[in-house]
C-alpha cells in the first residue's frame, strides 16, 4: 500500500479501516503461532489436487500441508 501525502484509502494510524486492522491482527497472531510451534509448510504429493477459489477471479491448487517440526 502506498502511504504518501494525500493518499489514504483506508485512513491513517488508529483511524484505519477496521477490516484492515482485523486482517493484520489475524495474520500477526497466525505468524506468532507458526513461529512458536515450529510449524513447517510444504507441498504435498497429491496425484490430482483440488482447485479451490481464494478470491474474486483467483483459484489455486490445494496441495499445501503443514506439520510441527522437532
mmCIF file as Biopython writes it, N, C-alpha, C and O atoms, coordinates in Angstrom:
data_model
#
loop_
_atom_site.group_PDB
_atom_site.id
_atom_site.type_symbol
_atom_site.label_atom_id
_atom_site.label_alt_id
_atom_site.label_comp_id
_atom_site.label_asym_id
_atom_site.label_entity_id
_atom_site.label_seq_id
_atom_site.pdbx_PDB_ins_code
_atom_site.Cartn_x
_atom_site.Cartn_y
_atom_site.Cartn_z
_atom_site.occupancy
_atom_site.B_iso_or_equiv
_atom_site.auth_seq_id
_atom_site.auth_asym_id
_atom_site.pdbx_PDB_model_num
ATOM 1   N N  . UNK A ? 1  ? 0.837   -1.168  0.000   1.0 0.0 1  A 1 
ATOM 2   C CA . UNK A ? 1  ? 0.000   0.000   0.000   1.0 0.0 1  A 1 
ATOM 3   C C  . UNK A ? 1  ? 0.886   1.237   0.000   1.0 0.0 1  A 1 
ATOM 4   O O  . UNK A ? 1  ? 1.870   1.304   0.737   1.0 0.0 1  A 1 
ATOM 5   N N  . UNK A ? 2  ? 0.544   2.194   -0.809  1.0 0.0 2  A 1 
ATOM 6   C CA . UNK A ? 2  ? 1.313   3.423   -0.927  1.0 0.0 2  A 1 
ATOM 7   C C  . UNK A ? 2  ? 0.882   4.397   0.169   1.0 0.0 2  A 1 
ATOM 8   O O  . UNK A ? 2  ? -0.272  4.823   0.201   1.0 0.0 2  A 1 
ATOM 9   N N  . UNK A ? 3  ? 1.786   4.746   1.050   1.0 0.0 3  A 1 
ATOM 10  C CA . UNK A ? 3  ? 1.467   5.697   2.117   1.0 0.0 3  A 1 
ATOM 11  C C  . UNK A ? 3  ? 2.264   6.970   1.870   1.0 0.0 3  A 1 
ATOM 12  O O  . UNK A ? 3  ? 3.433   7.074   2.242   1.0 0.0 3  A 1 
ATOM 13  N N  . UNK A ? 4  ? 1.623   7.916   1.248   1.0 0.0 4  A 1 
ATOM 14  C CA . UNK A ? 4  ? 2.255   9.196   0.997   1.0 0.0 4  A 1 
ATOM 15  C C  . UNK A ? 4  ? 1.217   10.292  1.201   1.0 0.0 4  A 1 
ATOM 16  O O  . UNK A ? 4  ? 0.023   10.008  1.307   1.0 0.0 4  A 1 
ATOM 17  N N  . UNK A ? 5  ? 1.655   11.512  1.256   1.0 0.0 5  A 1 
ATOM 18  C CA . UNK A ? 5  ? 0.755   12.640  1.488   1.0 0.0 5  A 1 
ATOM 19  C C  . UNK A ? 5  ? -0.392  12.635  0.488   1.0 0.0 5  A 1 
ATOM 20  O O  . UNK A ? 5  ? -0.179  12.574  -0.723  1.0 0.0 5  A 1 
ATOM 21  N N  . UNK A ? 6  ? -1.601  12.700  1.008   1.0 0.0 6  A 1 
ATOM 22  C CA . UNK A ? 6  ? -2.770  12.774  0.147   1.0 0.0 6  A 1 
ATOM 23  C C  . UNK A ? 6  ? -3.322  11.437  -0.302  1.0 0.0 6  A 1 
ATOM 24  O O  . UNK A ? 6  ? -4.326  11.409  -1.013  1.0 0.0 6  A 1 
ATOM 25  N N  . UNK A ? 7  ? -2.709  10.323  0.082   1.0 0.0 7  A 1 
ATOM 26  C CA . UNK A ? 7  ? -3.195  9.005   -0.312  1.0 0.0 7  A 1 
ATOM 27  C C  . UNK A ? 7  ? -3.496  8.191   0.939   1.0 0.0 7  A 1 
ATOM 28  O O  . UNK A ? 7  ? -2.577  7.727   1.613   1.0 0.0 7  A 1 
ATOM 29  N N  . UNK A ? 8  ? -4.764  8.016   1.249   1.0 0.0 8  A 1 
ATOM 30  C CA . UNK A ? 8  ? -5.147  7.271   2.445   1.0 0.0 8  A 1 
ATOM 31  C C  . UNK A ? 8  ? -6.486  6.570   2.229   1.0 0.0 8  A 1 
ATOM 32  O O  . UNK A ? 8  ? -7.478  6.947   2.852   1.0 0.0 8  A 1 
ATOM 33  N N  . UNK A ? 9  ? -6.537  5.551   1.356   1.0 0.0 9  A 1 
ATOM 34  C CA . UNK A ? 9  ? -7.814  4.901   1.099   1.0 0.0 9  A 1 
ATOM 35  C C  . UNK A ? 9  ? -8.393  4.199   2.327   1.0 0.0 9  A 1 
ATOM 36  O O  . UNK A ? 9  ? -9.608  4.017   2.407   1.0 0.0 9  A 1 
ATOM 37  N N  . UNK A ? 10 ? -7.553  3.802   3.285   1.0 0.0 10 A 1 
ATOM 38  C CA . UNK A ? 10 ? -8.026  3.136   4.488   1.0 0.0 10 A 1 
ATOM 39  C C  . UNK A ? 10 ? -7.813  3.980   5.737   1.0 0.0 10 A 1 
ATOM 40  O O  . UNK A ? 10 ? -8.016  3.488   6.847   1.0 0.0 10 A 1 
ATOM 41  N N  . UNK A ? 11 ? -7.417  5.217   5.587   1.0 0.0 11 A 1 
ATOM 42  C CA . UNK A ? 11 ? -7.175  6.087   6.727   1.0 0.0 11 A 1 
ATOM 43  C C  . UNK A ? 11 ? -5.731  5.996   7.200   1.0 0.0 11 A 1 
ATOM 44  O O  . UNK A ? 11 ? -4.935  5.234   6.652   1.0 0.0 11 A 1 
ATOM 45  N N  . UNK A ? 12 ? -5.402  6.773   8.214   1.0 0.0 12 A 1 
ATOM 46  C CA . UNK A ? 12 ? -4.057  6.783   8.785   1.0 0.0 12 A 1 
ATOM 47  C C  . UNK A ? 12 ? -4.108  6.385   10.245  1.0 0.0 12 A 1 
ATOM 48  O O  . UNK A ? 12 ? -5.075  6.683   10.946  1.0 0.0 12 A 1 
ATOM 49  N N  . UNK A ? 13 ? -3.054  5.703   10.706  1.0 0.0 13 A 1 
ATOM 50  C CA . UNK A ? 13 ? -2.901  5.364   12.118  1.0 0.0 13 A 1 
ATOM 51  C C  . UNK A ? 13 ? -4.092  4.654   12.710  1.0 0.0 13 A 1 
ATOM 52  O O  . UNK A ? 13 ? -4.588  3.686   12.133  1.0 0.0 13 A 1 
ATOM 53  N N  . UNK A ? 14 ? -4.567  5.126   13.870  1.0 0.0 14 A 1 
ATOM 54  C CA . UNK A ? 14 ? -5.669  4.473   14.560  1.0 0.0 14 A 1 
ATOM 55  C C  . UNK A ? 14 ? -6.991  4.641   13.818  1.0 0.0 14 A 1 
ATOM 56  O O  . UNK A ? 14 ? -7.973  3.988   14.172  1.0 0.0 14 A 1 
ATOM 57  N N  . UNK A ? 15 ? -7.042  5.488   12.810  1.0 0.0 15 A 1 
ATOM 58  C CA . UNK A ? 15 ? -8.283  5.719   12.064  1.0 0.0 15 A 1 
ATOM 59  C C  . UNK A ? 15 ? -8.361  4.850   10.806  1.0 0.0 15 A 1 
ATOM 60  O O  . UNK A ? 15 ? -9.160  5.122   9.910   1.0 0.0 15 A 1 
ATOM 61  N N  . UNK A ? 16 ? -7.550  3.832   10.742  1.0 0.0 16 A 1 
ATOM 62  C CA . UNK A ? 16 ? -7.578  2.927   9.589   1.0 0.0 16 A 1 
ATOM 63  C C  . UNK A ? 16 ? -8.879  2.131   9.567   1.0 0.0 16 A 1 
ATOM 64  O O  . UNK A ? 16 ? -9.610  2.079   10.556  1.0 0.0 16 A 1 
ATOM 65  N N  . UNK A ? 17 ? -9.147  1.523   8.438   1.0 0.0 17 A 1 
ATOM 66  C CA . UNK A ? 17 ? -10.326 0.687   8.247   1.0 0.0 17 A 1 
ATOM 67  C C  . UNK A ? 17 ? -10.318 -0.455  9.267   1.0 0.0 17 A 1 
ATOM 68  O O  . UNK A ? 17 ? -9.306  -1.145  9.392   1.0 0.0 17 A 1 
ATOM 69  N N  . UNK A ? 18 ? -11.413 -0.675  9.997   1.0 0.0 18 A 1 
ATOM 70  C CA . UNK A ? 18 ? -11.461 -1.762  10.981  1.0 0.0 18 A 1 
ATOM 71  C C  . UNK A ? 18 ? -11.211 -3.139  10.357  1.0 0.0 18 A 1 
ATOM 72  O O  . UNK A ? 18 ? -10.583 -3.992  10.983  1.0 0.0 18 A 1 
ATOM 73  N N  . UNK A ? 19 ? -11.692 -3.360  9.146   1.0 0.0 19 A 1 
ATOM 74  C CA . UNK A ? 19 ? -11.454 -4.645  8.480   1.0 0.0 19 A 1 
ATOM 75  C C  . UNK A ? 19 ? -9.982  -4.877  8.213   1.0 0.0 19 A 1 
ATOM 76  O O  . UNK A ? 19 ? -9.488  -5.996  8.349   1.0 0.0 19 A 1 
ATOM 77  N N  . UNK A ? 20 ? -9.286  -3.826  7.834   1.0 0.0 20 A 1 
ATOM 78  C CA . UNK A ? 20 ? -7.847  -3.934  7.586   1.0 0.0 20 A 1 
ATOM 79  C C  . UNK A ? 20 ? -7.116  -4.216  8.900   1.0 0.0 20 A 1 
ATOM 80  O O  . UNK A ? 20 ? -6.215  -5.055  8.935   1.0 0.0 20 A 1 
ATOM 81  N N  . UNK A ? 21 ? -7.490  -3.532  9.970   1.0 0.0 21 A 1 
ATOM 82  C CA . UNK A ? 21 ? -6.861  -3.767  11.266  1.0 0.0 21 A 1 
ATOM 83  C C  . UNK A ? 21 ? -7.088  -5.197  11.733  1.0 0.0 21 A 1 
ATOM 84  O O  . UNK A ? 21 ? -6.170  -5.834  12.250  1.0 0.0 21 A 1 
ATOM 85  N N  . UNK A ? 22 ? -8.305  -5.708  11.555  1.0 0.0 22 A 1 
ATOM 86  C CA . UNK A ? 22 ? -8.630  -7.081  11.934  1.0 0.0 22 A 1 
ATOM 87  C C  . UNK A ? 22 ? -7.761  -8.076  11.154  1.0 0.0 22 A 1 
ATOM 88  O O  . UNK A ? 22 ? -7.201  -9.006  11.734  1.0 0.0 22 A 1 
ATOM 89  N N  . UNK A ? 23 ? -7.654  -7.874  9.843   1.0 0.0 23 A 1 
ATOM 90  C CA . UNK A ? 23 ? -6.854  -8.767  9.000   1.0 0.0 23 A 1 
ATOM 91  C C  . UNK A ? 23 ? -5.396  -8.771  9.440   1.0 0.0 23 A 1 
ATOM 92  O O  . UNK A ? 23 ? -4.775  -9.831  9.513   1.0 0.0 23 A 1 
ATOM 93  N N  . UNK A ? 24 ? -4.851  -7.607  9.730   1.0 0.0 24 A 1 
ATOM 94  C CA . UNK A ? 24 ? -3.460  -7.507  10.175  1.0 0.0 24 A 1 
ATOM 95  C C  . UNK A ? 24 ? -3.265  -8.251  11.487  1.0 0.0 24 A 1 
ATOM 96  O O  . UNK A ? 24 ? -2.273  -8.961  11.647  1.0 0.0 24 A 1 
ATOM 97  N N  . UNK A ? 25 ? -4.187  -8.106  12.426  1.0 0.0 25 A 1 
ATOM 98  C CA . UNK A ? 25 ? -4.084  -8.776  13.730  1.0 0.0 25 A 1 
ATOM 99  C C  . UNK A ? 25 ? -4.213  -10.296 13.595  1.0 0.0 25 A 1 
ATOM 100 O O  . UNK A ? 25 ? -3.515  -11.041 14.282  1.0 0.0 25 A 1 
ATOM 101 N N  . UNK A ? 26 ? -5.098  -10.753 12.718  1.0 0.0 26 A 1 
ATOM 102 C CA . UNK A ? 26 ? -5.252  -12.198 12.498  1.0 0.0 26 A 1 
ATOM 103 C C  . UNK A ? 26 ? -3.956  -12.783 11.950  1.0 0.0 26 A 1 
ATOM 104 O O  . UNK A ? 26 ? -3.493  -13.815 12.437  1.0 0.0 26 A 1 
ATOM 105 N N  . UNK A ? 27 ? -3.365  -12.145 10.948  1.0 0.0 27 A 1 
ATOM 106 C CA . UNK A ? 27 ? -2.110  -12.648 10.383  1.0 0.0 27 A 1 
ATOM 107 C C  . UNK A ? 27 ? -0.972  -12.540 11.391  1.0 0.0 27 A 1 
ATOM 108 O O  . UNK A ? 27 ? -0.093  -13.401 11.422  1.0 0.0 27 A 1 
ATOM 109 N N  . UNK A ? 28 ? -0.979  -11.499 12.209  1.0 0.0 28 A 1 
ATOM 110 C CA . UNK A ? 28 ? 0.043   -11.350 13.236  1.0 0.0 28 A 1 
ATOM 111 C C  . UNK A ? 28 ? -0.027  -12.524 14.220  1.0 0.0 28 A 1 
ATOM 112 O O  . UNK A ? 28 ? 1.000   -13.121 14.543  1.0 0.0 28 A 1 
ATOM 113 N N  . UNK A ? 29 ? -1.219  -12.854 14.690  1.0 0.0 29 A 1 
ATOM 114 C CA . UNK A ? 29 ? -1.394  -13.987 15.605  1.0 0.0 29 A 1 
ATOM 115 C C  . UNK A ? 29 ? -1.024  -15.305 14.936  1.0 0.0 29 A 1 
ATOM 116 O O  . UNK A ? 29 ? -0.385  -16.158 15.552  1.0 0.0 29 A 1 
ATOM 117 N N  . UNK A ? 30 ? -1.422  -15.472 13.680  1.0 0.0 30 A 1 
ATOM 118 C CA . UNK A ? 30 ? -1.113  -16.684 12.936  1.0 0.0 30 A 1 
ATOM 119 C C  . UNK A ? 30 ? 0.395   -16.884 12.815  1.0 0.0 30 A 1 
ATOM 120 O O  . UNK A ? 30 ? 0.895   -17.982 13.060  1.0 0.0 30 A 1 
ATOM 121 N N  . UNK A ? 31 ? 1.120   -15.837 12.440  1.0 0.0 31 A 1 
ATOM 122 C CA . UNK A ? 31 ? 2.563   -15.950 12.274  1.0 0.0 31 A 1 
ATOM 123 C C  . UNK A ? 31 ? 3.275   -16.213 13.600  1.0 0.0 31 A 1 
ATOM 124 O O  . UNK A ? 31 ? 4.273   -16.933 13.635  1.0 0.0 31 A 1 
ATOM 125 N N  . UNK A ? 32 ? 2.773   -15.639 14.679  1.0 0.0 32 A 1 
ATOM 126 C CA . UNK A ? 32 ? 3.360   -15.908 16.004  1.0 0.0 32 A 1 
ATOM 127 C C  . UNK A ? 32 ? 3.156   -17.372 16.393  1.0 0.0 32 A 1 
ATOM 128 O O  . UNK A ? 32 ? 4.061   -17.993 16.950  1.0 0.0 32 A 1 
ATOM 129 N N  . UNK A ? 33 ? 1.972   -17.931 16.104  1.0 0.0 33 A 1 
ATOM 130 C CA . UNK A ? 33 ? 1.674   -19.331 16.399  1.0 0.0 33 A 1 
ATOM 131 C C  . UNK A ? 33 ? 2.586   -20.244 15.575  1.0 0.0 33 A 1 
ATOM 132 O O  . UNK A ? 33 ? 3.137   -21.212 16.098  1.0 0.0 33 A 1 
ATOM 133 N N  . UNK A ? 34 ? 2.741   -19.934 14.295  1.0 0.0 34 A 1 
ATOM 134 C CA . UNK A ? 34 ? 3.620   -20.723 13.426  1.0 0.0 34 A 1 
ATOM 135 C C  . UNK A ? 34 ? 5.038   -20.722 13.983  1.0 0.0 34 A 1 
ATOM 136 O O  . UNK A ? 34 ? 5.686   -21.767 14.036  1.0 0.0 34 A 1 
ATOM 137 N N  . UNK A ? 35 ? 5.519   -19.568 14.393  1.0 0.0 35 A 1 
ATOM 138 C CA . UNK A ? 35 ? 6.883   -19.448 14.922  1.0 0.0 35 A 1 
ATOM 139 C C  . UNK A ? 35 ? 7.029   -20.181 16.256  1.0 0.0 35 A 1 
ATOM 140 O O  . UNK A ? 35 ? 7.997   -20.915 16.458  1.0 0.0 35 A 1 
ATOM 141 N N  . UNK A ? 36 ? 6.080   -19.985 17.160  1.0 0.0 36 A 1 
ATOM 142 C CA . UNK A ? 36 ? 6.164   -20.576 18.494  1.0 0.0 36 A 1 
ATOM 143 C C  . UNK A ? 36 ? 6.094   -22.105 18.462  1.0 0.0 36 A 1 
ATOM 144 O O  . UNK A ? 36 ? 6.755   -22.766 19.262  1.0 0.0 36 A 1 
ATOM 145 N N  . UNK A ? 37 ? 5.308   -22.672 17.555  1.0 0.0 37 A 1 
ATOM 146 C CA . UNK A ? 37 ? 5.119   -24.120 17.494  1.0 0.0 37 A 1 
ATOM 147 C C  . UNK A ? 37 ? 5.968   -24.807 16.432  1.0 0.0 37 A 1 
ATOM 148 O O  . UNK A ? 37 ? 5.772   -25.990 16.153  1.0 0.0 37 A 1 
ATOM 149 N N  . UNK A ? 38 ? 6.908   -24.079 15.839  1.0 0.0 38 A 1 
ATOM 150 C CA . UNK A ? 38 ? 7.792   -24.630 14.805  1.0 0.0 38 A 1 
ATOM 151 C C  . UNK A ? 38 ? 7.007   -25.339 13.706  1.0 0.0 38 A 1 
ATOM 152 O O  . UNK A ? 38 ? 7.337   -26.464 13.330  1.0 0.0 38 A 1 
ATOM 153 N N  . UNK A ? 39 ? 5.988   -24.695 13.202  1.0 0.0 39 A 1 
ATOM 154 C CA . UNK A ? 39 ? 5.170   -25.272 12.141  1.0 0.0 39 A 1 
ATOM 155 C C  . UNK A ? 39 ? 5.855   -25.034 10.801  1.0 0.0 39 A 1 
ATOM 156 O O  . UNK A ? 39 ? 6.290   -23.924 10.495  1.0 0.0 39 A 1 
ATOM 157 N N  . UNK A ? 40 ? 5.942   -26.101 10.007  1.0 0.0 40 A 1 
ATOM 158 C CA . UNK A ? 40 ? 6.560   -26.010 8.689   1.0 0.0 40 A 1 
ATOM 159 C C  . UNK A ? 40 ? 5.520   -26.334 7.625   1.0 0.0 40 A 1 
ATOM 160 O O  . UNK A ? 40 ? 4.693   -27.229 7.799   1.0 0.0 40 A 1 
ATOM 161 N N  . UNK A ? 41 ? 5.571   -25.607 6.539   1.0 0.0 41 A 1 
ATOM 162 C CA . UNK A ? 41 ? 4.651   -25.812 5.426   1.0 0.0 41 A 1 
ATOM 163 C C  . UNK A ? 41 ? 5.408   -26.477 4.283   1.0 0.0 41 A 1 
ATOM 164 O O  . UNK A ? 41 ? 6.600   -26.245 4.083   1.0 0.0 41 A 1 
ATOM 165 N N  . UNK A ? 42 ? 4.692   -27.300 3.547   1.0 0.0 42 A 1 
ATOM 166 C CA . UNK A ? 42 ? 5.322   -27.967 2.418   1.0 0.0 42 A 1 
ATOM 167 C C  . UNK A ? 42 ? 4.304   -28.392 1.382   1.0 0.0 42 A 1 
ATOM 168 O O  . UNK A ? 42 ? 3.108   -28.485 1.658   1.0 0.0 42 A 1 
ATOM 169 N N  . UNK A ? 43 ? 4.798   -28.645 0.195   1.0 0.0 43 A 1 
ATOM 170 C CA . UNK A ? 43 ? 3.940   -29.072 -0.897  1.0 0.0 43 A 1 
ATOM 171 C C  . UNK A ? 43 ? 3.675   -30.567 -0.766  1.0 0.0 43 A 1 
ATOM 172 O O  . UNK A ? 43 ? 4.603   -31.347 -0.555  1.0 0.0 43 A 1 
ATOM 173 N N  . UNK A ? 44 ? 2.415   -30.968 -0.891  1.0 0.0 44 A 1 
ATOM 174 C CA . UNK A ? 44 ? 2.023   -32.369 -0.795  1.0 0.0 44 A 1 
ATOM 175 C C  . UNK A ? 44 ? 2.074   -33.024 -2.168  1.0 0.0 44 A 1 
ATOM 176 O O  . UNK A ? 44 ? 1.784   -32.396 -3.186  1.0 0.0 44 A 1 
ATOM 177 N N  . UNK A ? 45 ? 2.445   -34.281 -2.174  1.0 0.0 45 A 1 
ATOM 178 C CA . UNK A ? 45 ? 2.496   -35.038 -3.419  1.0 0.0 45 A 1 
ATOM 179 C C  . UNK A ? 45 ? 1.138   -35.714 -3.631  1.0 0.0 45 A 1 
ATOM 180 O O  . UNK A ? 45 ? 0.988   -36.908 -3.369  1.0 0.0 45 A 1 
ATOM 181 N N  . UNK A ? 46 ? 0.157   -34.949 -4.103  1.0 0.0 46 A 1 
ATOM 182 C CA . UNK A ? 46 ? -1.190  -35.451 -4.355  1.0 0.0 46 A 1 
ATOM 183 C C  . UNK A ? 46 ? -1.335  -35.615 -5.867  1.0 0.0 46 A 1 
ATOM 184 O O  . UNK A ? 46 ? -1.029  -34.689 -6.618  1.0 0.0 46 A 1 
ATOM 185 N N  . UNK A ? 47 ? -1.801  -36.790 -6.326  1.0 0.0 47 A 1 
ATOM 186 C CA . UNK A ? 47 ? -1.893  -37.007 -7.772  1.0 0.0 47 A 1 
ATOM 187 C C  . UNK A ? 47 ? -2.814  -36.030 -8.503  1.0 0.0 47 A 1 
ATOM 188 O O  . UNK A ? 47 ? -2.481  -35.570 -9.596  1.0 0.0 47 A 1 
ATOM 189 N N  . UNK A ? 48 ? -3.950  -35.713 -7.922  1.0 0.0 48 A 1 
ATOM 190 C CA . UNK A ? 48 ? -4.901  -34.818 -8.592  1.0 0.0 48 A 1 
ATOM 191 C C  . UNK A ? 48 ? -5.498  -33.849 -7.569  1.0 0.0 48 A 1 
ATOM 192 O O  . UNK A ? 48 ? -6.652  -34.011 -7.173  1.0 0.0 48 A 1 
ATOM 193 N N  . UNK A ? 49 ? -4.724  -32.840 -7.132  1.0 0.0 49 A 1 
ATOM 194 C CA . UNK A ? 49 ? -5.223  -31.929 -6.100  1.0 0.0 49 A 1 
ATOM 195 C C  . UNK A ? 49 ? -6.408  -31.092 -6.591  1.0 0.0 49 A 1 
ATOM 196 O O  . UNK A ? 49 ? -6.496  -30.726 -7.764  1.0 0.0 49 A 1 
ATOM 197 N N  . UNK A ? 50 ? -7.300  -30.807 -5.666  1.0 0.0 50 A 1 
ATOM 198 C CA . UNK A ? 50 ? -8.480  -29.999 -5.976  1.0 0.0 50 A 1 
ATOM 199 C C  . UNK A ? 50 ? -8.074  -28.540 -6.165  1.0 0.0 50 A 1 
ATOM 200 O O  . UNK A ? 50 ? -7.119  -28.071 -5.547  1.0 0.0 50 A 1 
ATOM 201 N N  . UNK A ? 51 ? -8.793  -27.838 -7.008  1.0 0.0 51 A 1 
ATOM 202 C CA . UNK A ? 51 ? -8.575  -26.400 -7.182  1.0 0.0 51 A 1 
ATOM 203 C C  . UNK A ? 51 ? -9.636  -25.676 -6.376  1.0 0.0 51 A 1 
ATOM 204 O O  . UNK A ? 51 ? -10.823 -25.980 -6.489  1.0 0.0 51 A 1 
ATOM 205 N N  . UNK A ? 52 ? -9.211  -24.715 -5.560  1.0 0.0 52 A 1 
ATOM 206 C CA . UNK A ? 52 ? -10.131 -24.010 -4.673  1.0 0.0 52 A 1 
ATOM 207 C C  . UNK A ? 52 ? -10.053 -22.502 -4.918  1.0 0.0 52 A 1 
ATOM 208 O O  . UNK A ? 52 ? -8.972  -21.962 -5.155  1.0 0.0 52 A 1 
ATOM 209 N N  . UNK A ? 53 ? -11.206 -21.827 -4.860  1.0 0.0 53 A 1 
ATOM 210 C CA . UNK A ? 53 ? -11.208 -20.369 -5.023  1.0 0.0 53 A 1 
ATOM 211 C C  . UNK A ? 53 ? -10.729 -19.686 -3.743  1.0 0.0 53 A 1 
ATOM 212 O O  . UNK A ? 53 ? -11.101 -20.082 -2.638  1.0 0.0 53 A 1 
ATOM 213 N N  . UNK A ? 54 ? -9.899  -18.658 -3.906  1.0 0.0 54 A 1 
ATOM 214 C CA . UNK A ? 54 ? -9.421  -17.900 -2.748  1.0 0.0 54 A 1 
ATOM 215 C C  . UNK A ? 54 ? -9.781  -16.422 -2.824  1.0 0.0 54 A 1 
ATOM 216 O O  . UNK A ? 54 ? -9.523  -15.670 -1.884  1.0 0.0 54 A 1 
ATOM 217 N N  . UNK A ? 55 ? -10.364 -16.011 -3.914  1.0 0.0 55 A 1 
ATOM 218 C CA . UNK A ? 55 ? -10.762 -14.618 -4.070  1.0 0.0 55 A 1 
ATOM 219 C C  . UNK A ? 55 ? -11.425 -14.433 -5.414  1.0 0.0 55 A 1 
ATOM 220 O O  . UNK A ? 55 ? -11.508 -15.367 -6.211  1.0 0.0 55 A 1 
ATOM 221 N N  . UNK A ? 56 ? -11.898 -13.224 -5.664  1.0 0.0 56 A 1 
ATOM 222 C CA . UNK A ? 56 ? -12.548 -12.958 -6.949  1.0 0.0 56 A 1 
ATOM 223 C C  . UNK A ? 56 ? -11.602 -13.215 -8.122  1.0 0.0 56 A 1 
ATOM 224 O O  . UNK A ? 56 ? -10.575 -12.550 -8.257  1.0 0.0 56 A 1 
ATOM 225 N N  . UNK A ? 57 ? -11.954 -14.174 -8.958  1.0 0.0 57 A 1 
ATOM 226 C CA . UNK A ? 57 ? -11.126 -14.473 -10.127 1.0 0.0 57 A 1 
ATOM 227 C C  . UNK A ? 57 ? -9.818  -15.171 -9.817  1.0 0.0 57 A 1 
ATOM 228 O O  . UNK A ? 57 ? -8.952  -15.255 -10.687 1.0 0.0 57 A 1 
ATOM 229 N N  . UNK A ? 58 ? -9.647  -15.674 -8.606  1.0 0.0 58 A 1 
ATOM 230 C CA . UNK A ? 58 ? -8.389  -16.317 -8.207  1.0 0.0 58 A 1 
ATOM 231 C C  . UNK A ? 58 ? -8.665  -17.736 -7.722  1.0 0.0 58 A 1 
ATOM 232 O O  . UNK A ? 58 ? -9.449  -17.938 -6.795  1.0 0.0 58 A 1 
ATOM 233 N N  . UNK A ? 59 ? -8.020  -18.718 -8.349  1.0 0.0 59 A 1 
ATOM 234 C CA . UNK A ? 59 ? -8.158  -20.123 -7.977  1.0 0.0 59 A 1 
ATOM 235 C C  . UNK A ? 59 ? -6.762  -20.705 -7.822  1.0 0.0 59 A 1 
ATOM 236 O O  . UNK A ? 59 ? -5.883  -20.455 -8.647  1.0 0.0 59 A 1 
ATOM 237 N N  . UNK A ? 60 ? -6.559  -21.490 -6.751  1.0 0.0 60 A 1 
ATOM 238 C CA . UNK A ? 60 ? -5.250  -22.106 -6.514  1.0 0.0 60 A 1 
ATOM 239 C C  . UNK A ? 60 ? -5.411  -23.610 -6.344  1.0 0.0 60 A 1 
ATOM 240 O O  . UNK A ? 60 ? -6.510  -24.102 -6.086  1.0 0.0 60 A 1 
ATOM 241 N N  . UNK A ? 61 ? -4.315  -24.329 -6.491  1.0 0.0 61 A 1 
ATOM 242 C CA . UNK A ? 61 ? -4.294  -25.772 -6.285  1.0 0.0 61 A 1 
ATOM 243 C C  . UNK A ? 61 ? -4.115  -26.051 -4.809  1.0 0.0 61 A 1 
ATOM 244 O O  . UNK A ? 61 ? -3.207  -25.506 -4.181  1.0 0.0 61 A 1 
ATOM 245 N N  . UNK A ? 62 ? -4.972  -26.894 -4.241  1.0 0.0 62 A 1 
ATOM 246 C CA . UNK A ? 62 ? -4.936  -27.222 -2.811  1.0 0.0 62 A 1 
ATOM 247 C C  . UNK A ? 62 ? -3.950  -28.369 -2.588  1.0 0.0 62 A 1 
ATOM 248 O O  . UNK A ? 62 ? -4.349  -29.523 -2.434  1.0 0.0 62 A 1 
ATOM 249 N N  . UNK A ? 63 ? -2.658  -28.035 -2.571  1.0 0.0 63 A 1 
ATOM 250 C CA . UNK A ? 63 ? -1.642  -29.055 -2.399  1.0 0.0 63 A 1 
ATOM 251 C C  . UNK A ? 63 ? -0.571  -28.661 -1.367  1.0 0.0 63 A 1 
ATOM 252 O O  . UNK A ? 63 ? 0.579   -29.091 -1.455  1.0 0.0 63 A 1 
ATOM 253 N N  . UNK A ? 64 ? -0.968  -27.847 -0.402  1.0 0.0 64 A 1 
ATOM 254 C CA . UNK A ? 64 ? -0.057  -27.446 0.664   1.0 0.0 64 A 1 
ATOM 255 C C  . UNK A ? 64 ? -0.503  -28.066 1.984   1.0 0.0 64 A 1 
ATOM 256 O O  . UNK A ? 64 ? -1.696  -28.170 2.270   1.0 0.0 64 A 1 
ATOM 257 N N  . UNK A ? 65 ? 0.474   -28.473 2.776   1.0 0.0 65 A 1 
ATOM 258 C CA . UNK A ? 65 ? 0.181   -29.041 4.088   1.0 0.0 65 A 1 
ATOM 259 C C  . UNK A ? 65 ? 1.121   -28.449 5.118   1.0 0.0 65 A 1 
ATOM 260 O O  . UNK A ? 65 ? 2.018   -27.676 4.781   1.0 0.0 65 A 1 
ATOM 261 N N  . UNK A ? 66 ? 0.915   -28.812 6.375   1.0 0.0 66 A 1 
ATOM 262 C CA . UNK A ? 66 ? 1.800   -28.321 7.415   1.0 0.0 66 A 1 
ATOM 263 C C  . UNK A ? 66 ? 1.991   -29.390 8.478   1.0 0.0 66 A 1 
ATOM 264 O O  . UNK A ? 66 ? 1.164   -30.287 8.640   1.0 0.0 66 A 1 
ATOM 265 N N  . UNK A ? 67 ? 3.108   -29.271 9.203   1.0 0.0 67 A 1 
ATOM 266 C CA . UNK A ? 67 ? 3.410   -30.182 10.301  1.0 0.0 67 A 1 
ATOM 267 C C  . UNK A ? 67 ? 4.296   -29.456 11.299  1.0 0.0 67 A 1 
ATOM 268 O O  . UNK A ? 67 ? 4.927   -28.447 10.986  1.0 0.0 67 A 1 
ATOM 269 N N  . UNK A ? 68 ? 4.326   -29.998 12.505  1.0 0.0 68 A 1 
ATOM 270 C CA . UNK A ? 68 ? 5.221   -29.448 13.525  1.0 0.0 68 A 1 
ATOM 271 C C  . UNK A ? 68 ? 6.562   -30.132 13.419  1.0 0.0 68 A 1 
ATOM 272 O O  . UNK A ? 68 ? 6.643   -31.353 13.280  1.0 0.0 68 A 1 
ATOM 273 N N  . UNK A ? 69 ? 7.600   -29.349 13.486  1.0 0.0 69 A 1 
ATOM 274 C CA . UNK A ? 69 ? 8.938   -29.935 13.401  1.0 0.0 69 A 1 
ATOM 275 C C  . UNK A ? 69 ? 9.498   -30.135 14.812  1.0 0.0 69 A 1 
ATOM 276 O O  . UNK A ? 69 ? 9.130   -29.430 15.751  1.0 0.0 69 A 1 
ATOM 277 N N  . UNK A ? 70 ? 10.373  -31.089 14.929  1.0 0.0 70 A 1 
ATOM 278 C CA . UNK A ? 70 ? 11.140  -31.464 16.068  1.0 0.0 70 A 1 
ATOM 279 C C  . UNK A ? 70 ? 10.696  -31.153 17.389  1.0 0.0 70 A 1 
ATOM 280 O O  . UNK A ? 70 ? 11.373  -31.486 18.362  1.0 0.0 70 A 1 
#
